[in-house]
Amino acid sequence: MIVNRPGELSYAGLQTFLKLPVCLTPADLRAGGVDIAIAGVPWDGTATTRSGTQLGPKAIRAADHLTGWPAPRAHLDVRVDPLEVLTVVDYGDSPIVMGNSDLTFQGIRAFVAEILSGGATPIILGGDHGITWPVATAVADAYGYGRVGIVHFDAHADTAPDSPGTLGGHGAPMRHLIESGAVPGRNFVQVGLRGYWPDAPVLAWMEEHGLRTHFMAEIRKDGFDAVLERALDEALDTADHLYISVDVDVADPAYAPGTGSPEPGGLTSGEVLRAVRRLAAEVGMVGMDVVEVSPPFDVGNNITALFAHRCVTEALTGTAMRRLGLTQPDYIDPRSAGTGGARTYRNS
């Protein structure tokens, strides 16, 4: 295990997530009793529009502006510091074979399997959305085909057939997972779809396979909180374990401009962050990815990378809350809600 200098800033020294220690083998994970391993997949080989997502993992790691590990990380809404409750490390990056999706995806699947074999939950920093196919397949390999459900935050369904000459395009990972049997269609819950795609044949395929899809039209009509409650109820009604996939373009481009396929009219960053924390706390998760951060198109002091970074820290916080038994719906510490007493931190 390699440890950064205490208190080092995120953008200095070794670029690990939160300046966490580095583990590089399953034996390290087991020896350290690691709960969550954060890892990068710097792959941009299947993007169909704007490129640059291969730079996403590095940008996400460097996005934090606070002093690094082991500084306090208590979430101000819930007063839980996940790094006081969980053992979390950075597992480095998956190997990539430039220009070869087949070999790269084989390597990603084996890489994530390493993390799982070490007893840790993988949180993967993308990379384009094509990586969800091998990452979630590795999770299904570990927990059983048909036993993993996915809550998928995205502006796009990503259920297209592959384009000619392309294997595992970033618009096709969910279709591959369903057609392979790794994750049945009814185990998919999608949130945030909008715009002008999918077309009628793809929508028909989704209906045929039983996907539960919550469009932005439904969110506008009923409110995000009502739709999130439906998604929470659906997340495990036919599966035993939950995987979370966050494409940053689920957020409106005002909150996440640095992405390959921005789509106006999306969620706020705050809505996505709270949803991720609630899923991790109230349902629990066995894996997660945050994808489609494209630093060349990010503006406003890397706000998209910071949004992705915070998606991961919300998942860490929610997982810690679950371990502490704070699983009631939309839990907020009374002190932060303005109804409590002295303003002190839990676990501090």
N, C-alpha and C positions, 0 to 999 in steps of 0.2 A: 504494500500500500504506500502511495506517495502522498504526502501532505504538503499543502501550500503554507506559506508563511502566515501566521495568525494576523488577522486584520487587514490583509492585502486587498486592495480594490479589485473589482471584477475585471477591469480592463488592463490590469498589470499582471506580470508574471505568467504562470501557467493558466491557460484559459479553460478553467473548469467551471461547471455550473455552481454558482454561489461560493466559488473557491473551495468546493468540497474536496475531500481526499479522492485520489484516483485508485480504482481497482481495475486490474486488467485480466484476471482469470477467475473462473468459477470457484477455485480454491480460495482465492482472496475473499470473495463474497461470503462463502461459508464460514471462513475463519473469523471474519468481522461481524457475523450475524447481521448482514446487510438486509434491510427491508426493501429499499427502493434503489435501483440503479438507473441513473439518467445517462443516456447515450445519444450520439449523433449519427445520422445517416445523410451525409452530404451528397445527395444524388439529385441530378436535374436532367436525367436522360430521357424522360418521357413527357416533359412539359410540352404543351401544344401552342402556347402563345408566348408570353414574356418569360425569359429565362432568368437565372440567377439564384434559384433556390438551393443550389449546392453550397452556397455561402450562408445559408440559414443557421445551421447549428453553431457556427462560430459567432454570428451576430447575436443569437439568443443568449449564448453564454456570457457575452460581454455587455449585455444590455443593462444589467443591474447597476444601480448607482450607489448602493449601500456598501458599507465595509463588509468584507467577506467573512466566511466561516472562521471561527465559531461565534461570531457576533449574534446577539439576540435577533429572532425573526418572528416575534409574536404578531399575529394577525390582529389588527385593531378592531375588526368586527367581532371576532369570537374569542380573543385573548388566549389563543393557543399558539405556541411556538413549535412548529413541526420538527425542528431539528433537536428539540429537547425530548421529543417523544419517539422519533424514528431514527434509525441509522440509515443515512442516505449517502451515496457516493456517485462520482462520475466514472462511467465505464469506457470513456473514450469514444471512438468512432468505428462504425462498421467498415470493413474493406469494400472498396468500390473498384469495378473494372470499367474504365471509361469506354463508352460506346457499346457495351454489352449488357443489355437488360437481364438476359437469362442468367449469366454468371453472377452478376451483381445481386439479383434477387435471391439466388441460392445462398450467396454469402450473407445477406441480411438475415435470412431465415435461420441459418446456423448461428449467427452472431447473437440473435435474440434468444435462441435456444440455450446458448451458454449462460446468459443472464438468468433464465428460468431454472436451469439446472443448478445454479448456485443459490437457489432459494429466494431470489429477489424479484420484485415486480419491476418490469421495464417501463420507463417513460422515454419515448423516442422523440428526438428533435429532428424534423425534416429540413431540407429535402422536399421533393414534390410528392403529391398524394399517391403516386404509384407505389410508394413504399409500404402503404398500409396492407397491401396484399401479402407480401412475405412476413411482415411483422405480426399481423393478426393471425396468419396461418401458423406461425410458430407458437403463439399463445394457444390456439386451438389444438395443436399437436400435444401440448402439455396438459391441457384440461379436458380434452375430448371434443371431437367434432360434434357439433350440434348443441354443446353445453355452454357456449360463449355467446353472449349478446353484445351488440354494438350500439352505442348512442353516437350518432354521427352529426356533428355540427358543420354545416357547409351551405354555401349558396347554390351548389350544384349537386346533383344526385350521385355522380361518379359511377353510374351503372351502364355506361355505354359499352358496346362491343369495341374491341380493339380496332384502331384504324389500320388500313392495309400497311403491312411492313413494320408494324409496331407491336411489341409485346408489353402488356401491362402498362398502358398509357395512364396518365394521371387522371383521366376521366373514366377509368374502367376498374379500379381496384375492388369496388364493392360487388360488381358483377362477377369478377373472378372468385371472390370469397364465397359467394352464393352458389355459383355453378360447380365449384369444387366440393361443396358439401361441408366446408370448414365452419361456415356460419350460415344457417338457414335464413331465408328471406324474412320469415316472421320474426326472427331475432334482431332485425335491423330497425332502429328507431332513428329517423332523420329529422333534423330541426333546422329551419332557416332557409329552405329552398325558395328561389325567386328568379325573376328575369324571363328569359325567352328559351330556355332549355331545361329539361329534356323535351324532345319532340314526342309526337304521339306514339310511335312504335316503342320507344324506351319507356314511356309512362305505362303503356300496356304491359310491357315485360315486368315492370315493378309491381303492378296490380296482380298480375298472374302469380308472382312469387310471394305475395303477402307482405311486402314492406309497409311499415307504418311511417308515413311521411307527414310532417307538419310544415306546411308552407308558410311563408311570411304573410300571406293573405289571412290565414287562420290566426296568426299572432296579432295582426292588426285588428281583426274582428273581436277576438276574445281576450286579448292581453297576453303578454309573455308569461306572467305568473301562472295563469290557467293552463297554458300549453305546456309549460315546464312540468306542472303537476301531472299532466297526462303522460308526458315522456318518462317521468320517474316511475309511474305506475306500470308503464309498458316495458321498462328496461329489463326486468327479470321475470315477466309473466310466463315466458316459455324457455328461459335459460337459467343456468345456475351461477354464471359469472359474467361480469361486465367489463367490456373494453370501451374506452372513450377515444374518439378520433375527432380532433379539432382542426379544421381547415380555417386559417385566419380570415379567409374571405367571407366567412359567415357574418363577420362584422361589417358594417357599412365602411366604404373606403375612407370616410372621414376619420375612422378609428384605426384602420389597417390599410393604408395605401400601398404598402410595400409587399405586393403579392402579384402572382402571375395572371390571375383572372378576376380583377375586381368587379363587383356587381353592386351598383347603388341600391339603396333601400333596405339595408340590413339591420342587424341587431347592434346595440351599443356594446362597447367593450365591457362595461359593468354588468350587463345582462349575461354575457357569456361567462365571465369570471365567476359570478355567483352560481350559475348553473353547474359549472365544473366542480366547484367546492361542494355543492349539495349532492351531486351524484357520488362523489368520492366518500362523503360522510354518511349519507343516508342509504346508499345501495352498496358501496364498496367497489373496488376495481381491481382487475388482475393485469391490466396493461393500458397504455395510453400512447397516443402520438399527437404532436402538434406540428403541422406541416404548412408548406407553401409560403413561408417567409422569404421574400426576395429583396435582399438589402439594396441592390442597385436602384430599386424603385421606392425605397423607403424615404420618407421626408419627415421634417419636424423632429429632429433629434432621435431618429430610430424608433419611432413610436410603435411600429408594427412588431419589431423585435422585442420591445419592452412588453407589449401586449402578450406575445407568445410566452415570454419569460414568466409573466404573471399567471398565465394559464397553468403552467407547471407548478408554481408555488401555491396556487389555489388547490390543485390536486394533492400536493403534499399536506397542506393544512387540513383538507377534508379527510384524508387518510388518517392523520393524527387524531382528528376529532372522533372518528369512528373507533379508534383504539381506546380513547378515553370514555367512550359511551355517549358522546354528544351527537346522537343520531336523530333527534327530534326534528320535525320539518322546519327548515329555514331557521336554524338556531342562530341567535345573536346573543352575545353576552349582555346581561342586563345593564352593565355599566356603560357599554357602548350604545345601547338602545336608549340611554338617558333615564333608566328606571332603577339603576343600582346605586351602590354606595361608593366607597373609595376606589379610585381609578388605578388599580394595580394589575399586573399581568399574571395570568395563570402560568405555571411552570417557570417562574422567574424568582 
